[in-house]
Amino acid sequence: MDFSFCENFRLPSHDEIFSAAEKMCNLLEEEQGEKAPYRPSNSKGNPGGLIDFSSSEKPVLIIPDLHARPDFLKQVLDFKIKEKSVLELLESKEIFLVFLGDALHSEKITKESWLLCQKEFDGGVYDGKYMQQEMSMGLSLLMMLFELKTNFSENFHFLKGNHENIMNNYKDGDFPFRKYADEGRMVKKFISTYYGDDVLYMLSLYENSLPLVFLSSKCVISHAEPKRYFSKNEIIDARLDGDVVSGLIWTANNEAEENSVQSTLESLLGEKKEKVFWFGGHRPVSGKYALRQKGRFVQFHNPLLRNIVYLECGKEFDPETDIVNVTGGSYE
C-alpha cells in the first residue's frame, strides 16, 4: 500500500488522480465491490445509499469530518486499540472504519488564507500558490482515502457529506458551498485548470457513487442529522430523490423533525433499535460531544480536536469514555 501522501502532502499528478478516481468508480460499481450484499441496489439497479451490516457485531470506529487533514487520517491509522493499530485491525478485518465525509475544504486554514485564495481567483489566477497549498492537503487526503478503499473495501466506508460536491452543483440534494470565501467555486475551477475537465468529471462520478448511511447492529451513521423520518427503501433509493440526499447531509441544528432519529431507527432495525445510537458530524460542537433527539443522536465533530468514536463489542456506548482523542495514541 502506498501511503506516501501521509507524509508528503503533495499535489498528485494528473495520471495519479485520474487513475485512482477511475479505480474507485469501478470498485464501487463492480460485483465484488459495493454491489456486494451489504449494499442493496436501488430501484435502478445501481448501488444504493445504504451500507447494511445490521447483522454484524463487529466493532465500529467512526471518524468525523476530515476537511483536508491527511495528518489526522495518518493519526487514526496509527492509533492503537488494545495493542493493535487501526491499520492492523483493518488488515485483519476485525473492525469497520467509517468516515462521516467532507474530504475537501480546509477548516484549519485561516479565514485570511482563504481570502488570499479568493484574491488570486478574482485576479483570474485559478491555480495560484495559495490554492495549490490548500489543494495539496485536500487531494493528498483524497488519494489516501482511495488507497484505503481499494485495499479494505468491505471494512472501509466513506459516506457522502455536503462537501462531496466537486461540481459545486445546485441540484439532486447538493448545494454550492461557501464559508470564508467562494470555496466551492474556487475548488471546481482549480481542478479544471490544473488537471482538466476529465479529472473533474471522474471525481464527480466518484462522489455520486458514495453511500449516505452506514448501518450495523451497534449504530447508524450519516453525515448530518436526518431531517425527517426516512424509510429504509428511501435511503437505498436516496440518489433518486434530492430531498433524501439533502436531508441526510445538510440538516442544521434544530432543523430536524422531532423523533426523526427514533422513527428511522425503527424502520432500519425494528425491535433491535434499543440502545442503538445515531452518529453524525456536519455541525461542529464546542466541546467533546452534543446529544440531540432525546439523546439518541450524537454529534462529535470538533474541528479543534481529533476525536473519534469507538464502539466496542458487548459494550453499551458511553460518550464520556468511547469518544477518544487520537493524539492520545491508544485506547485500552
PyMOL commands that set and color helices and strands:
alter all, ss='L'
color gray80, all
select helices_A, chain A and resi 5-8+14-29+70-78+86-91+111-122+129-151+183-194+197-208+232-236+238-240+242-249+260-273+319-322+326-328
alter helices_A, ss='H'
color red, helices_A
select strands_A, chain A and resi 50-53+60-63+80-81+84-85+96-99+156-158+213-216+219-222+277-280+290-292+297-299+307-311+323-325+330-331
alter strands_A, ss='S'
color yellow, strands_A
deselect
rebuild
show_as cartoon
